[in-house]
Amino acid sequence: MRIRQSWTVVGVLVILALLIAACQPVTEAPMEEEMAGDDDMAMPLQVAFVYVAPIGDLGWTYAHDQGRLFLEENLEGGAETAFIEMVPEGPDAERVIRDFAQKGYDLVITTSFGYMDPTLTVAQEFPEQYFVHVSGFKTADNMSTLFGRMYQPRYLSGLVAGSMTESNIIGYVAAFPIPEVIRGINAFTLGVREVNPDAEVRVVWTNTWFGPPEEKEAAEALLDQGADIIAQHQDTTEPQKAAAERGGTSIGYNSDMRAFVGDSVLTGPVWNWGPAFQKFAEQARDGDWVTEQYWGGMDDGIVGLAEMSPSVPEDVAAMVAEKQAMIVSGETDVFCGAMNGQNGVQFLDDGQCMDDGQMLGMDWFVEGVVGEAPGEAAPLGN
């Protein structure tokens, strides 16, 4: 019995010794010299994204998430990303953005117009981190803005719609009456009317970015009015689905919606966010940040036109390709030449082009649009 008790005591002492050792802090020889200059040991850039809608919208947020995946695959040194979907514009957005900053993300990218002020507020609180706001106009030393000249492929898609409508009524489901949306409607209408002066573009506002039921109802209302083609500035494929269900055709937006709805989608203006995300990520990684208001065009590749449906005639596709080449080369742009407003006032003369400030502030419709806008056209001095 004494022998067994002795071994028991020894065992308990061994266990106690092991437990005490495990509780002691582990110290290792410094590794700074080993790690210095070892690129393989560099931490990947931490990048966070704030989304206004779900990735499954197959439109605006889906296109941004494709850009996020591009960044992960292509940024030299690596990028680790995170995202939150369905973040409402307003106080909730500021909370989410601040949370990402507090967690130490190197770069935070916010992807809706209503995130502008919350992004600016947080950027000013965290001057050592970087921020990019999509579609806004406010900047800080560590905050840039990012957008594309979507009006260019919008115009090209209008050429397609104007060439292919039979009723001469084209419906346009639109989100909010802000310059970004109005500029796109106007560019689209200029394309429509260039090839078909008898056609009109009828606009229904939903006052939502992501509202699948509202989008579909608006499209159905336009189809009831005789529209045979539906275009849109919304986040989902619901307007395209509504057109297809009625035997009509549509113009997509954000991503190639033909891939999700079918050949009834004739084409569509699309975003390619990945290279722009990579550009800002490289600045943040390399410490050579330059605050800017980036507004790239088709020549930069941030915006483009989706592949044409087989139902688009070859001569129409060739005409669109020719116009696209003229825009990409800088030979011309959309808002150039004599143009009238919806109110009949000529706001541009021959040889004139709108400058960026005028386009960014556009709050009125051009001739050929049926719908309400906040302002009215007036002659522009260039």
C-alpha positions in Angstrom: 0.0 0.0 0.0 2.8 2.4 0.8 4.4 1.8 -2.5 1.2 2.5 -4.4 0.6 5.6 -2.3 4.1 6.9 -3.1 3.6 6.5 -6.8 0.3 8.3 -6.5 2.0 11.2 -4.8 4.7 11.3 -7.5 2.0 11.3 -10.2 0.2 14.2 -8.7 3.4 16.2 -8.4 4.2 15.5 -12.0 0.8 16.7 -13.2 1.0 19.8 -11.0 4.5 20.6 -12.5 3.1 20.3 -16.0 0.2 22.5 -15.3 2.4 25.2 -13.8 4.7 25.1 -16.8 1.8 25.4 -19.2 0.7 28.6 -17.4 4.0 30.3 -17.9 4.4 32.8 -20.8 6.2 31.4 -23.8 9.2 33.4 -24.9 11.1 32.9 -28.2 14.2 34.4 -29.6 13.5 37.6 -31.6 12.5 36.9 -35.2 12.8 40.4 -36.6 16.1 39.7 -38.4 14.7 36.5 -39.9 11.6 38.2 -41.1 13.2 41.3 -42.4 13.1 41.4 -46.2 11.0 38.2 -46.3 8.2 39.1 -48.7 6.5 35.8 -48.1 5.9 36.8 -44.4 4.2 40.1 -45.3 0.6 40.3 -44.1 -2.1 40.4 -46.8 -3.9 43.7 -47.1 -7.1 43.7 -45.1 -10.0 45.1 -47.2 -13.6 45.5 -46.1 -16.7 46.1 -48.2 -20.0 47.6 -47.2 -23.0 46.5 -49.5 -26.4 48.1 -49.7 -28.1 45.0 -51.1 -27.5 41.2 -51.1 -24.9 39.7 -53.5 -27.8 37.7 -54.8 -29.4 40.8 -56.4 -27.4 39.7 -59.6 -26.9 43.4 -60.3 -25.2 46.3 -58.4 -24.0 44.4 -55.4 -23.3 41.3 -57.3 -21.0 43.3 -59.6 -19.2 44.8 -56.7 -18.6 41.4 -55.2 -17.2 40.2 -58.4 -14.7 43.1 -58.0 -13.9 41.9 -54.5 -13.1 38.4 -55.7 -11.0 39.9 -58.5 -9.0 41.8 -55.8 -8.4 38.7 -53.8 -7.1 36.8 -56.9 -5.0 39.6 -58.3 -3.5 41.8 -55.7 0.2 41.2 -55.3 1.0 40.2 -51.8 -2.5 39.0 -51.2 -5.7 40.5 -50.0 -8.0 39.3 -47.2 -11.5 40.7 -47.6 -14.7 40.9 -45.6 -18.1 42.2 -46.4 -21.5 43.0 -44.9 -24.6 42.9 -47.1 -27.9 44.8 -46.8 -26.6 47.7 -44.8 -29.2 50.6 -44.8 -28.0 54.0 -45.7 -27.8 56.2 -42.6 -26.7 55.6 -39.0 -26.4 51.8 -39.5 -23.9 52.4 -42.2 -21.7 54.6 -40.0 -21.7 51.9 -37.3 -20.7 49.2 -39.7 -17.9 51.3 -41.3 -16.6 52.3 -37.9 -16.6 48.7 -36.8 -14.4 47.7 -39.7 -12.0 50.6 -39.0 -11.8 49.7 -35.3 -10.9 46.1 -36.3 -7.9 47.5 -38.2 -8.9 47.0 -41.8 -6.4 48.8 -44.0 -9.0 49.8 -46.7 -12.7 50.2 -46.4 -14.8 50.4 -49.6 -18.4 51.6 -49.3 -20.7 51.0 -52.3 -23.8 53.2 -52.2 -24.4 56.9 -52.6 -26.0 57.2 -49.2 -22.8 56.0 -47.5 -21.0 59.2 -48.4 -21.3 61.2 -45.2 -20.9 58.2 -42.9 -17.7 57.2 -44.8 -16.3 60.7 -44.5 -17.1 60.8 -40.7 -15.3 57.6 -40.0 -12.4 58.4 -42.4 -11.7 61.6 -40.4 -11.7 59.5 -37.1 -9.2 57.0 -38.5 -6.5 59.0 -40.5 -4.1 56.1 -40.6 -6.5 53.9 -42.6 -7.9 54.4 -46.1 -11.4 54.7 -47.5 -13.1 54.7 -50.9 -16.6 55.7 -51.5 -18.4 54.6 -54.6 -20.5 57.3 -56.5 -20.1 60.2 -54.1 -18.2 63.5 -54.3 -16.8 64.2 -50.8 -13.1 63.4 -50.1 -10.5 63.6 -47.3 -6.8 63.1 -47.1 -7.4 59.3 -46.7 -10.7 59.0 -48.6 -11.2 58.9 -52.4 -14.3 58.6 -54.5 -14.8 56.1 -57.3 -17.3 56.0 -60.2 -17.5 55.4 -63.9 -18.9 57.1 -66.9 -21.9 54.8 -67.1 -23.6 57.2 -69.4 -21.4 56.0 -72.2 -22.6 52.4 -72.4 -26.1 53.7 -71.5 -26.1 55.7 -74.7 -24.9 52.6 -76.7 -27.7 50.5 -75.2 -30.1 53.2 -76.2 -29.0 52.7 -79.8 -30.0 49.1 -79.6 -33.3 49.8 -77.9 -34.2 52.5 -80.4 -33.4 50.3 -83.3 -35.5 47.3 -82.1 -38.6 48.8 -80.5 -41.8 48.2 -82.6 -44.2 50.2 -80.4 -41.9 53.2 -80.1 -42.5 53.1 -76.3 -39.6 52.1 -74.2 -40.1 51.7 -70.4 -37.4 52.7 -67.9 -37.6 51.6 -64.3 -35.6 54.1 -62.2 -34.5 54.3 -58.6 -34.2 57.9 -57.3 -34.4 61.2 -59.2 -30.7 62.1 -58.5 -28.2 63.3 -61.2 -26.5 59.9 -61.5 -29.8 58.2 -62.5 -31.1 61.2 -64.6 -27.8 61.4 -66.5 -28.2 57.7 -67.4 -31.8 58.1 -68.5 -30.8 61.1 -70.7 -27.9 59.3 -72.3 -30.0 56.2 -73.0 -32.7 58.5 -74.6 -30.2 60.3 -76.7 -29.2 56.9 -78.1 -32.8 55.8 -78.7 -33.7 59.1 -80.5 -30.6 59.2 -82.6 -31.8 56.1 -84.5 -35.5 56.5 -83.9 -36.8 60.1 -83.4 -40.4 58.9 -83.0 -39.6 56.7 -79.9 -40.1 57.9 -76.4 -38.7 56.7 -73.1 -41.2 56.5 -70.2 -39.9 56.7 -66.7 -41.4 55.2 -63.5 -39.6 56.0 -60.2 -39.6 53.3 -57.5 -37.6 55.4 -54.9 -35.7 52.2 -54.0 -32.3 50.9 -55.0 -33.1 47.3 -54.0 -36.8 46.7 -54.2 -37.6 43.5 -56.2 -41.5 43.8 -55.8 -41.5 47.5 -56.6 -39.2 47.0 -59.6 -41.3 44.3 -61.1 -44.6 46.3 -60.6 -43.1 49.3 -62.2 -42.0 47.3 -65.2 -45.4 45.7 -65.5 -47.1 49.2 -65.4 -44.8 50.3 -68.3 -45.6 47.1 -70.3 -49.3 47.9 -69.7 -48.7 51.3 -71.3 -47.4 49.6 -74.5 -43.7 49.4 -73.8 -42.1 46.5 -75.7 -38.6 47.1 -74.2 -37.8 47.7 -70.6 -34.6 49.4 -69.4 -33.7 50.1 -65.8 -31.5 51.7 -63.2 -32.1 49.3 -60.3 -30.3 46.6 -58.5 -32.0 43.4 -59.6 -33.2 41.4 -62.6 -36.9 41.8 -61.8 -37.6 44.3 -64.6 -36.0 42.0 -67.1 -38.0 39.0 -65.8 -41.2 41.0 -66.1 -40.4 41.9 -69.7 -39.6 38.3 -70.5 -42.8 37.0 -68.9 -44.8 39.3 -71.2 -42.9 38.3 -74.3 -41.0 41.6 -74.4 -37.3 42.4 -74.4 -35.1 44.4 -72.1 -31.8 46.2 -71.5 -30.0 45.1 -68.4 -27.7 46.9 -66.0 -24.8 46.4 -63.6 -23.9 42.8 -64.7 -24.6 40.8 -67.8 -28.2 40.0 -67.0 -28.6 37.9 -70.1 -26.7 35.2 -68.2 -29.5 35.1 -65.6 -32.7 35.9 -67.6 -31.9 34.8 -71.2 -31.7 36.2 -74.7 -34.7 38.5 -74.1 -32.0 40.7 -72.5 -30.7 42.5 -75.6 -27.5 43.9 -73.9 -26.8 46.1 -71.0 -24.3 48.6 -69.5 -22.1 46.7 -67.1 -19.5 47.5 -64.3 -16.0 46.1 -64.0 -15.0 47.2 -60.5 -12.0 44.8 -60.0 -9.2 46.8 -61.6 -10.3 50.0 -59.9 -10.4 48.2 -56.5 -6.9 46.9 -57.2 -5.6 50.4 -58.0 -6.7 51.8 -54.7 -5.6 48.7 -52.8 -2.1 49.0 -54.3 -1.9 52.6 -53.1 -2.9 51.6 -49.6 -0.5 48.7 -49.6 2.5 50.7 -50.9 1.8 53.8 -48.7 1.6 56.1 -51.8 -2.1 57.1 -51.4 -3.2 59.9 -53.6 -6.7 61.2 -52.8 -8.7 61.5 -56.0 -12.2 61.7 -57.5 -11.9 58.8 -60.0 -14.5 58.9 -62.8 -13.3 56.5 -65.5 -14.9 55.7 -68.8 -15.0 53.0 -71.4 -11.4 53.6 -72.3 -10.4 52.6 -68.7 -12.6 49.5 -68.8 -14.5 50.3 -65.6 -17.7 50.4 -67.6 -18.7 48.6 -70.8 -21.5 47.0 -72.8 -22.5 43.4 -72.3 -22.4 41.0 -75.2 -25.4 41.3 -77.6 -28.3 38.8 -77.6 -28.5 36.7 -80.8 -31.7 38.6 -81.6 -29.9 41.9 -82.2 -29.4 42.3 -85.9 -25.8 42.3 -87.2 -26.1 45.8 -88.7 -27.3 47.2 -85.3 -24.4 45.5 -83.5 -21.9 46.9 -86.1 -23.3 50.4 -85.7 -23.0 50.2 -81.9 -19.4 48.9 -82.2 -18.5 51.9 -84.5 -20.0 54.4 -82.0 -18.2 52.7 -79.1 -14.9 53.0 -80.9 -15.5 56.7 -81.4 -16.1 57.2 -77.6 -13.2 55.1 -76.5 -10.8 56.9 -78.8 -12.0 60.3 -77.5 -13.3 61.4 -80.8 -16.6 62.2 -79.3 -18.7 61.8 -76.2 -22.4 61.4 -75.5 -23.4 64.9 -74.4 -22.0 66.8 -77.3 -23.8 68.7 -80.1 -27.1 70.5 -80.3 -29.6 69.1 -77.8 -32.9 70.1 -76.4 -34.4 69.5 -72.9 -37.7 67.9 -72.2 -39.1 71.5 -71.9 -38.1 72.3 -75.5 -35.2 74.6 -74.5 -31.9 74.0 -76.4 -29.3 73.6 -73.7 -26.3 72.8 -76.0 -25.3 74.2 -79.4 -23.4 72.6 -82.2 -19.8 72.2 -81.3 -20.5 72.3 -77.6 -20.0 69.5 -75.0 -21.1 69.4 -71.4 -18.2 69.5 -69.0 -17.9 67.1 -66.0 -19.5 69.5 -63.5 -22.5 70.0 -65.7 -23.0 66.3 -66.2 -22.6 65.5 -62.5 -25.2 68.1 -61.6 -27.8 67.2 -64.3 -31.3 67.2 -62.7 -33.5 67.6 -65.8 -34.6 65.4 -68.7 -33.8 65.7 -72.4 -36.3 65.7 -75.2 -37.9 62.3 -75.6 -38.3 61.4 -72.0 -41.8 61.1 -70.5 -41.6 61.5 -66.7 -40.9 64.0 -63.9 -37.5 65.3 -62.9 -36.6 67.9 -60.3 -35.3 70.6 -62.7 -35.7 71.9 -66.2 -33.1 72.4 -68.9 -31.6 75.8 -69.5 -28.9 77.0 -71.9 -25.4 76.0 -70.7 -22.5 78.4 -71.2 -19.2 76.6 -72.2 
